[in-house]
Amino acid sequence: MSARPDRTPLARSFFDRPVLTVAPDLLGRTLVRRTPDGPLELRITEVEAYEGEADPGSHAFRGRTARNASMFGPPGHAYVYFIYGMWFSLNLVCGPPGHASGVLLRAGEVTAGAELARKRRLTARRDGELAKGPARLATALDVDRSLDGTDLCDGPDSALSVLAGTPTTSDLVSTGPRTGVGGAGATHPYRFWVTHDPTVSPYRAHVPRRRST
């Protein structure tokens, strides 16, 4: 019988490390989302790392803006952004204050509160699809821009926190290029996922948008 996931909250020191160290170490951890309707929990199965000003694929590559300010720290906070005019994505901020880096949560398994997630993800054909992809994950967990800057280490009343869970051993971690990232950041192997896990989203290469004539 496998041990139950560890319910110990991750300390800020966990996030105050290089993003490429934090990202794979988040696999198997438990994300807790507390909503007015009740809590939901997610076993993290897929992530992507973004190195800020040093990373052409990062929102912070060209510096700090009102949109990406949360990426600049302090560590252990949420960075939530709106994309394509219709979806939200949830990132966990890493590294020292002033150095923009974060981990995008791409997918996971809803392990508690699935009934709440199903109400928000009516098109999911099965529970394994509730949080299969970053937009689906945010939708299932009722994440929007109001959670940008949330302190993940603010105690049991925080809207978001991360528990130790059951860390994925290195032999079960796969890595490859990030989904949908183009240009100079297209080949960075900054996507990490639990090998063969059914909740992991499919990889899609970047497709340049056509300019209207």
Phi, psi and chi 1 to 4 in degrees:
 res  aa     phi    psi   chi1   chi2   chi3   chi4
   1 MET       -  128.4 -178.9 -179.8  -65.2      -
   2 SER   -74.7  150.4   59.6      -      -      -
   3 ALA   -70.0  150.0      -      -      -      -
   4 ARG   -69.8  148.8  -67.3 -176.4  177.0 -179.2
   5 PRO   -57.2  140.1  -25.2   35.5      -      -
   6 ASP   -68.8  128.9 -171.3  -18.6      -      -
   7 ARG   -93.5    9.9  -55.5  -70.6  -62.5  177.8
   8 THR   -72.0  126.4  -55.3      -      -      -
   9 PRO   -65.2  141.0  -20.0   32.8      -      -
  10 LEU   -71.6  133.8  -65.4 -178.3      -      -
  11 ALA   -78.6  165.1      -      -      -      -
  12 ARG   -61.3  -29.6 -161.3  172.1  -50.7  -77.3
  13 SER   -62.1  -26.0   57.1      -      -      -
  14 PHE   -61.3  -41.6  174.9   91.6      -      -
  15 PHE   -83.3  -18.8  -58.9   97.0      -      -
  16 ASP   -85.7   56.3 -167.2    8.9      -      -
  17 ARG  -140.4  166.7  -60.7 -179.4  -66.4  164.3
  18 PRO   -56.6  142.2  -26.4   35.5      -      -
  19 VAL   -61.4  -32.2   69.1      -      -      -
  20 LEU   -75.7  -11.0  -68.2  176.4      -      -
  21 THR   -88.9  -42.4  -60.3      -      -      -
  22 VAL   -67.8  -43.0  175.3      -      -      -
  23 ALA   -54.1  -57.8      -      -      -      -
  24 PRO   -67.4  -24.8   21.8  -32.0      -      -
  25 ASP   -74.4  -12.6 -159.6    8.9      -      -
  26 LEU   -80.5  -17.9  -82.2  168.6      -      -
  27 LEU   -64.9  128.8  -63.0  174.9      -      -
  28 GLY    90.5  -10.3      -      -      -      -
  29 ARG   -75.0  163.2  -52.0  -66.3 -175.2  170.5
  30 THR  -107.0  116.6  -58.0      -      -      -
  31 LEU   -89.5  129.4  174.9   71.3      -      -
  32 VAL  -110.5  128.0 -179.2      -      -      -
  33 ARG  -119.5  117.4  166.3   70.5  172.7  111.8
  34 ARG  -101.2  119.0  -60.0  173.7 -177.8   89.0
  35 THR  -117.9  164.9   76.6      -      -      -
  36 PRO   -59.4  -24.1  -26.1   36.0      -      -
  37 ASP   -88.7   -7.6  -62.5  -39.0      -      -
  38 GLY   133.1  168.8      -      -      -      -
  39 PRO   -84.9  152.9   31.5  -35.4      -      -
  40 LEU  -127.5  151.2  -59.6   93.8      -      -
  41 GLU  -132.6  147.5  -63.2 -172.5    3.7      -
  42 LEU  -137.5  129.0  179.2   95.8      -      -
  43 ARG   -85.3  118.0  178.2  177.6   66.1   90.7
  44 ILE   -74.0  126.8  -59.9  169.6      -      -
  45 THR  -122.3  -11.9   61.2      -      -      -
  46 GLU  -153.3  133.2 -178.7 -172.7    5.2      -
  47 VAL  -142.4  165.3  -61.1      -      -      -
  48 GLU  -135.8  138.5  -73.4  179.8  -13.4      -
  49 ALA   -97.1  142.6      -      -      -      -
  50 TYR  -132.8  125.0  -70.8   85.8      -      -
  51 GLU   -96.1   17.8  -74.6 -165.5  -67.1      -
  52 GLY    69.4 -132.0      -      -      -      -
  53 GLU   -61.2  -21.1  -56.5   98.9  -39.4      -
  54 ALA   -91.3    0.6      -      -      -      -
  55 ASP  -121.9  112.1 -178.3   -5.4      -      -
  56 PRO   -61.1  -19.1  -20.6   32.0      -      -
  57 GLY   -88.8   -2.8      -      -      -      -
  58 SER   -91.4  149.3  171.2      -      -      -
  59 HIS   -62.7  -23.2  -72.3  171.5      -      -
  60 ALA   -94.9    8.7      -      -      -      -
  61 PHE   -59.0  -35.9 -177.7   58.4      -      -
  62 ARG  -100.2   15.1  -68.7 -179.8  174.4   81.6
  63 GLY   107.9 -177.5      -      -      -      -
  64 ARG   -81.7  137.2 -176.2  169.6 -177.0  152.0
  65 THR  -136.1  174.2   66.3      -      -      -
  66 ALA   -62.1  -33.6      -      -      -      -
  67 ARG   -69.4  -43.2 -179.6 -161.6 -166.9 -160.9
  68 ASN  -102.0   11.4   66.4   26.1      -      -
  69 ALA   -54.1  -36.0      -      -      -      -
  70 SER   -64.7  -24.4  -66.5      -      -      -
  71 MET   -65.0  -20.3  -78.1 -167.3   77.1      -
  72 PHE   -86.2    8.9  -72.5   79.4      -      -
  73 GLY    96.1  178.1      -      -      -      -
  74 PRO   -71.7  167.1   26.9  -34.5      -      -
  75 PRO   -66.9  161.6   25.8  -35.5      -      -
  76 GLY    79.7   26.3      -      -      -      -
  77 HIS  -122.5  165.6  -74.7   68.9      -      -
  78 ALA   -94.5  142.4      -      -      -      -
  79 TYR  -119.6  114.5  166.4   47.7      -      -
  80 VAL  -117.2  129.4 -179.6      -      -      -
  81 TYR  -130.1  160.0   62.7   85.2      -      -
  82 PHE  -102.4  134.3 -163.2   45.8      -      -
  83 ILE  -133.1  143.4 -171.7  169.6      -      -
  84 TYR    56.5   21.5  -58.8  138.6      -      -
  85 GLY    67.5   16.2      -      -      -      -
  86 MET  -152.7  -15.5   56.5 -166.8  -52.5      -
  87 TRP  -127.8  152.8  -52.5  115.1      -      -
  88 PHE  -108.1  154.1  -66.0   97.7      -      -
  89 SER  -133.9  143.3  -69.1      -      -      -
  90 LEU  -109.3  127.0  172.7   61.2      -      -
  91 ASN  -123.8  150.3  -58.1 -105.3      -      -
  92 LEU  -110.6  123.7  -51.3 -175.3      -      -
  93 VAL   -77.9  136.9  178.2      -      -      -
  94 CYS  -127.6  171.8  -51.8      -      -      -
  95 GLY    76.7  177.4      -      -      -      -
  96 PRO   -71.0  153.9   27.3  -35.7      -      -
  97 PRO   -56.6  138.9  -24.0   34.2      -      -
  98 GLY    93.9  -14.4      -      -      -      -
  99 HIS  -109.3  109.4  173.9   70.3      -      -
 100 ALA   -75.1  115.7      -      -      -      -
 101 SER  -156.3  151.5   61.5      -      -      -
 102 GLY  -163.4  164.4      -      -      -      -
 103 VAL  -115.6  119.6  179.2      -      -      -
 104 LEU   -78.3  128.6  169.8   65.7      -      -
 105 LEU   -86.1  110.4  -58.6 -172.0      -      -
 106 ARG   -92.1  -32.5  -77.5 -159.6   55.6   86.2
 107 ALA  -163.8  162.7      -      -      -      -
 108 GLY  -173.9  173.2      -      -      -      -
 109 GLU  -104.6  121.9  174.7 -167.0    8.1      -
 110 VAL   -72.5  115.9  177.7      -      -      -
 111 THR  -106.6  -11.0   56.4      -      -      -
 112 ALA  -153.0  142.0      -      -      -      -
 113 GLY    80.2   24.2      -      -      -      -
 114 ALA   -60.2  -31.9      -      -      -      -
 115 GLU   -63.7  -33.5   66.4  -77.9   -1.1      -
 116 LEU   -72.4  -40.3  -62.5  175.1      -      -
 117 ALA   -64.2  -38.8      -      -      -      -
 118 ARG   -62.3  -35.0  -68.3 -175.1 -159.3  113.9
 119 LYS   -66.6  -27.7  -69.1  178.3 -178.6  178.4
 120 ARG   -93.4  -18.0  -62.9 -173.5   57.6   79.6
 121 ARG  -122.0   65.3  -73.7  -83.8  -64.1  114.7
 122 LEU   -65.2  -21.6  -63.8  176.1      -      -
 123 THR   -87.0   -5.8   58.6      -      -      -
 124 ALA   -67.9  127.9      -      -      -      -
 125 ARG   -80.8  -23.6  -65.2  169.1  -65.6  178.8
 126 ARG  -152.2  163.0   56.1 -173.8   70.1   89.0
 127 ASP   -61.9  -28.6  -77.6    0.2      -      -
 128 GLY   -65.2  -14.0      -      -      -      -
 129 GLU   -99.4   -2.3  -64.4 -179.1   -5.0      -
 130 LEU   -58.2  -39.0  -71.3  172.5      -      -
 131 ALA  -129.4   39.4      -      -      -      -
 132 LYS   -94.2   82.9 -168.7  172.5 -173.5  175.4
 133 GLY   126.7  148.2      -      -      -      -
 134 PRO   -62.9  -38.9   21.2  -32.8      -      -
 135 ALA   -69.9  -40.4      -      -      -      -
 136 ARG   -64.0  -40.9  -67.4  174.8  175.2  179.6
 137 LEU   -59.6  -48.9 -174.8  153.3      -      -
 138 ALA   -63.5  -39.9      -      -      -      -
 139 THR   -65.6  -45.9  -60.0      -      -      -
 140 ALA   -60.9  -35.1      -      -      -      -
 141 LEU   -96.6    8.1  -60.0 -175.4      -      -
 142 ASP    57.7   49.6 -166.5   19.1      -      -
 143 VAL  -100.7  128.4  170.3      -      -      -
 144 ASP  -141.6 -174.8   60.2   21.8      -      -
 145 ARG   -62.0  -21.6 -176.0   71.3  175.2  163.7
 146 SER   -63.5  -19.0   69.4      -      -      -
 147 LEU   -91.4   -1.7  -65.3  178.2      -      -
 148 ASP   -59.2  129.1 -177.4   53.8      -      -
 149 GLY    87.9   -0.9      -      -      -      -
 150 THR   -59.0  134.6  -62.7      -      -      -
 151 ASP   -82.0  114.3 -171.1  -13.9      -      -
 152 LEU   -72.7  -14.7  -54.2  168.1      -      -
 153 CYS  -111.5   26.8  -52.6      -      -      -
 154 ASP   -94.0   15.0 -164.1   29.4      -      -
 155 GLY    97.4 -178.3      -      -      -      -
 156 PRO   -68.9   -9.5   24.9  -34.4      -      -
 157 ASP   -96.7   -2.7  -65.9  -32.3      -      -
 158 SER   -66.9  146.0  177.4      -      -      -
 159 ALA   -65.4  -24.0      -      -      -      -
 160 LEU  -137.6  138.6  -69.3  165.7      -      -
 161 SER  -154.4  166.6   60.4      -      -      -
 162 VAL  -127.7  128.4 -175.1      -      -      -
 163 LEU  -100.9  159.2  -49.5 -179.0      -      -
 164 ALA   -58.8  -35.9      -      -      -      -
 165 GLY    60.2 -141.9      -      -      -      -
 166 THR  -125.7   93.2  -55.2      -      -      -
 167 PRO   -55.7  140.1  -21.3   31.4      -      -
 168 THR   -77.5  129.6  -57.5      -      -      -
 169 THR   -68.9  151.1   56.6      -      -      -
 170 SER   -59.6  -27.9   58.4      -      -      -
 171 ASP   -72.4  -12.2   60.0  -54.8      -      -
 172 LEU  -107.5   10.2  -65.7  178.0      -      -
 173 VAL  -103.2  125.5  175.3      -      -      -
 174 SER  -104.5  157.4  -65.9      -      -      -
 175 THR  -142.3  152.6 -174.9      -      -      -
 176 GLY  -173.0 -174.1      -      -      -      -
 177 PRO   -66.8  154.9   22.3  -32.5      -      -
 178 ARG   -74.4  150.3  -66.2  170.7  -66.5 -167.5
 179 THR   -73.5  129.6  -63.8      -      -      -
 180 GLY    72.2    7.2      -      -      -      -
 181 VAL   -90.8  128.6  173.9      -      -      -
 182 GLY  -111.4 -170.1      -      -      -      -
 183 GLY    63.6 -147.0      -      -      -      -
 184 ALA   -67.6  -18.6      -      -      -      -
 185 GLY   -95.3    6.1      -      -      -      -
 186 ALA   -66.3  -34.1      -      -      -      -
 187 THR   -98.4   -0.3   60.5      -      -      -
 188 HIS   -60.2  127.4  -71.1   36.7      -      -
 189 PRO   -83.3   61.0   32.5  -35.8      -      -
 190 TYR  -103.8    9.7  -71.0  177.9      -      -
 191 ARG   -98.7  131.9  175.2  174.2  169.3 -108.9
 192 PHE  -127.9  139.2  -56.2   90.3      -      -
 193 TRP  -149.8  159.6   66.3   93.9      -      -
 194 VAL   -76.3  117.2  179.6      -      -      -
 195 THR   -55.2  128.7  -53.6      -      -      -
 196 HIS    65.8   11.5  -57.9  -47.8      -      -
 197 ASP   -72.8  131.3 -167.2  -73.9      -      -
 198 PRO   -69.1  -13.7   24.6  -34.7      -      -
 199 THR   -88.2   -7.7   64.7      -      -      -
 200 VAL   -68.9  138.6  171.9      -      -      -
 201 SER   -79.6  155.0   65.0      -      -      -
 202 PRO   -72.0  145.3   25.3  -34.0      -      -
 203 TYR   -76.5  136.6  169.5   74.1      -      -
 204 ARG  -133.8  124.7  -67.1 -174.3  175.9   87.8
 205 ALA   -70.0  159.2      -      -      -      -
 206 HIS   -66.0  135.1  173.3   69.8      -      -
 207 VAL  -118.3  112.7  177.5      -      -      -
 208 PRO   -58.5  140.4  -22.3   33.9      -      -
 209 ARG   -76.4  140.3  -66.3 -174.8  179.6 -177.2
 210 ARG   -78.9  137.0  -67.2 -177.1  178.6  179.9
 211 ARG   -83.2  136.5  -66.1 -176.1  178.0 -179.4
 212 SER   -72.2  144.0   58.1      -      -      -
 213 THR   -98.9      -   56.8      -      -      -
